[in-house]
């Protein structure tokens, strides 16, 4: 298992980012593996959509863990899991839940700071406490990809907002995070600032209309995820093919 952790961590190279084309089950894992992936990552939204639940920790935790275990058993590639907010607001419970995920064979997880089912973000001090609790439970190798959803909560992606992003990133790093995930961060100058000021490899998410990955690589991005978009595109294509067959 140590070799998997090391292999996954080594993929996070600023300027030569790891590409994680998000999956949701064993079948999608095999397809992405055959495409040449070096690691695998689930997305919470596609896992939920593919199995009939809404996103937002509505997938039962035991199902999410079992789904991760099946993917780990089916492929030799390192797997990181979108674990949303850890299925609790209590730091110790979050830590234990992520420990269960680690013992299913995952090498890492995304851990977000938005209030699921509510408004805004969890207070920074509380989020730091949860990250520290996770680290205590899972040891030093597990990759905690600490995510801030600041840019998802507003359309005003100005310097003041990036100040908050940097503040959260630095605090997450001190608490024991392994990586920093900022969905919807796309401006190269803002990316360069975050890379320069936050001592963690930066993860951004590809989305329709996003800059080309080489532009992000040049700004210092170390990881590019694809979130729910692969599943959405595949389902749209399936619907199109079904319509052509039925009509």
C-alpha positions in Angstrom: 0.0 0.0 0.0 2.9 2.4 0.7 3.9 2.1 -2.9 0.5 3.2 -4.0 0.6 6.3 -1.8 4.0 7.2 -3.1 3.0 6.7 -6.7 -0.1 8.9 -6.2 1.8 11.7 -4.5 4.4 11.7 -7.2 1.8 12.5 -9.8 1.3 15.9 -8.3 3.8 18.0 -10.2 3.3 21.7 -10.6 3.5 22.4 -14.4 2.9 18.8 -15.3 -0.4 18.1 -13.5 -2.0 14.8 -12.8 -5.2 14.3 -14.9 -8.0 12.7 -13.0 -10.9 11.8 -15.3 -13.5 11.2 -12.6 -15.3 7.8 -12.4 -18.2 6.4 -10.5 -18.0 2.6 -10.6 -15.9 -0.4 -11.6 -17.0 -0.2 -15.3 -16.0 3.5 -15.6 -12.8 2.7 -13.7 -11.8 0.1 -16.3 -12.6 2.4 -19.2 -10.4 5.2 -17.8 -7.7 2.8 -16.9 -7.6 1.5 -20.5 -7.4 5.1 -21.7 -4.0 5.4 -19.9 -4.8 6.9 -16.6 -2.2 6.7 -13.9 -4.7 7.1 -11.0 -8.4 7.1 -10.5 -10.8 9.5 -8.7 -14.5 9.2 -8.0 -16.8 12.2 -8.1 -19.6 12.4 -5.6 -22.0 13.7 -8.1 -21.6 10.9 -10.7 -21.6 8.3 -8.0 -24.9 9.7 -6.7 -26.4 10.1 -10.2 -25.4 6.7 -11.4 -27.1 5.1 -8.4 -30.3 7.1 -8.1 -29.5 9.5 -5.3 -29.1 13.3 -5.3 -25.6 14.7 -4.7 -24.8 16.2 -1.3 -24.0 13.2 1.0 -27.3 11.6 0.1 -25.4 8.4 -1.0 -25.4 6.3 2.2 -21.9 6.1 3.7 -21.8 2.3 3.6 -22.7 2.3 -0.1 -20.0 4.9 -0.8 -17.4 2.8 1.1 -18.4 -0.4 -0.6 -18.3 1.2 -4.0 -14.8 2.4 -3.3 -13.7 -1.0 -2.1 -15.0 -2.6 -5.3 -13.0 -0.2 -7.4 -9.9 -0.8 -5.4 -10.3 -4.5 -5.8 -10.8 -4.2 -9.6 -7.8 -2.1 -10.6 -4.1 -1.7 -9.5 -4.3 2.1 -9.9 -4.4 4.3 -6.9 -7.9 5.5 -6.1 -8.9 8.8 -4.4 -12.5 9.2 -3.4 -14.7 12.3 -3.3 -15.9 12.0 0.3 -17.7 15.4 0.4 -17.7 16.6 4.1 -16.9 13.3 5.7 -20.5 12.5 6.6 -20.4 14.5 9.8 -19.7 17.9 11.3 -18.0 16.4 14.4 -14.2 16.3 13.9 -13.7 12.9 15.6 -16.5 11.3 13.6 -15.2 12.7 10.4 -11.8 11.3 11.3 -13.2 7.9 11.9 -15.2 7.9 8.7 -12.2 8.8 6.6 -10.2 6.0 8.5 -12.9 3.6 7.3 -12.3 4.9 3.7 -8.5 4.5 4.0 -9.0 0.9 5.3 -11.1 0.2 2.1 -7.8 0.8 0.2 -8.3 4.4 -1.0 -5.1 6.4 -1.1 -6.8 9.7 -0.6 -10.0 11.7 -0.5 -11.5 15.1 -1.3 -12.7 16.9 1.8 -14.8 20.0 1.2 -15.7 23.0 3.4 -19.2 23.9 2.2 -22.2 23.4 4.4 -24.0 20.5 2.8 -27.8 21.1 2.9 -27.2 24.6 4.2 -25.6 27.9 3.3 -22.1 29.1 3.0 -18.9 27.4 4.3 -18.0 25.9 7.6 -16.0 28.3 9.8 -12.3 28.0 9.1 -11.3 27.0 12.6 -13.9 24.1 12.5 -12.6 23.0 9.2 -9.0 23.0 10.4 -10.0 20.9 13.4 -11.6 18.3 11.1 -8.6 18.1 8.8 -6.4 17.6 11.8 -8.7 14.9 13.1 -8.5 13.1 9.8 -4.7 13.3 9.7 -4.5 11.8 13.2 -6.7 8.9 12.1 -5.2 8.0 8.8 -1.5 8.6 9.3 1.0 10.6 7.3 0.6 9.0 3.8 -3.1 9.3 3.1 -3.7 12.2 0.6 -6.1 14.7 2.1 -7.2 16.9 -0.8 -8.7 19.8 1.2 -11.2 21.7 -0.9 -12.6 25.2 -0.6 -15.9 26.1 -2.3 -15.4 29.8 -2.0 -15.5 30.3 -5.8 -18.7 28.2 -6.1 -20.6 30.6 -3.8 -20.2 33.8 -5.7 -19.6 35.1 -9.3 -17.3 37.9 -7.9 -13.9 36.2 -8.2 -11.9 39.3 -7.2 -8.7 39.7 -5.3 -10.5 39.9 -1.9 -12.0 36.4 -2.6 -8.5 35.1 -3.5 -7.3 36.5 -0.2 -9.8 34.2 1.5 -8.8 31.3 -0.7 -5.1 31.8 0.3 -6.0 32.1 4.0 -7.9 28.8 3.9 -5.2 27.1 1.9 -2.5 28.0 4.4 -4.6 26.9 7.3 -5.4 23.6 5.7 -1.8 23.0 5.0 -0.9 23.7 8.7 -3.6 21.3 9.8 -2.1 18.4 7.7 -3.7 18.6 4.3 -1.8 17.1 1.4 -3.3 19.1 -1.5 -5.5 22.1 -2.0 -8.6 21.9 -4.3 -10.3 25.1 -5.5 -13.1 24.4 -7.9 -13.8 27.1 -10.5 -10.4 28.7 -10.0 -9.4 29.3 -13.6 -7.7 32.7 -14.0 -4.0 32.1 -14.6 -2.8 35.1 -12.5 -5.0 34.0 -9.6 -3.7 30.5 -9.9 -0.1 31.7 -9.9 -0.8 33.6 -6.7 -2.4 30.6 -4.9 0.5 28.3 -6.1 3.0 30.9 -4.8 1.4 31.5 -1.4 -0.1 28.1 -0.4 2.4 25.3 0.3 0.3 22.5 -1.2 -0.1 21.1 -4.7 -3.1 22.9 -6.4 -6.0 21.0 -7.8 -8.5 22.7 -10.2 -11.5 21.3 -12.1 -11.9 21.2 -15.8 -15.4 22.5 -17.0 -17.0 23.4 -20.3 -15.3 26.6 -21.4 -12.3 26.3 -19.1 -8.9 27.3 -20.3 -6.8 24.6 -22.0 -4.9 22.4 -19.6 -1.5 23.6 -20.8 -2.4 27.2 -19.7 -3.2 25.9 -16.2 0.0 23.8 -16.2 2.1 26.8 -17.1 0.5 28.6 -14.1 1.7 25.8 -11.8 -1.4 23.6 -11.4 -0.5 20.1 -10.1 -3.8 18.3 -10.6 -6.8 18.7 -12.9 -10.0 16.9 -12.1 -13.1 16.6 -14.3 -15.8 16.2 -11.7 -19.3 15.4 -12.9 -18.8 16.3 -16.6 -17.6 12.9 -18.0 -20.7 11.2 -16.5 -23.0 14.0 -17.8 -21.6 13.8 -21.3 -21.9 10.0 -21.3 -25.5 10.0 -20.2 -26.3 12.7 -22.8 -24.8 10.4 -25.5 -26.6 7.4 -24.1 -29.9 9.3 -24.3 -29.2 10.4 -27.9 -28.3 6.8 -28.9 -31.4 5.5 -27.2 -33.6 8.1 -28.9 -32.2 7.1 -32.3 -32.9 3.5 -31.6 -36.4 4.0 -30.2 -37.9 6.6 -32.6 
